[in-house]
Amino acid sequence: MCCGILKTAGGFGAIVALILVVIALLKQLILLVGFLLTAIKIAIIVVFVALLVMIVLAILRDRSRKRRETEI
């Protein structure tokens, strides 16, 4: 009788442990996805700012070139 109770408790313990491991892995997966999404958002912002800086530099270069042409 004692062995049957221990086997049942062991079976329930294994199921509970498996559920807890799955929950822990899902939490880590959610954190990883959140980190990757944040990294992608930051990369998009950096690319956008770099593009704006390149546009501003192109405009300034064109203005200075036009001023040189009118002075000559």
Secondary structure, DSSP 8 states (H G I E B T S, - for coil): -HHHHHHHHHHHHHHHHHHHHHHHHHHHHHHHHHHHHHHHHHHHHHHHHHHHHHHHHHHHHHHHHHHHHHH-
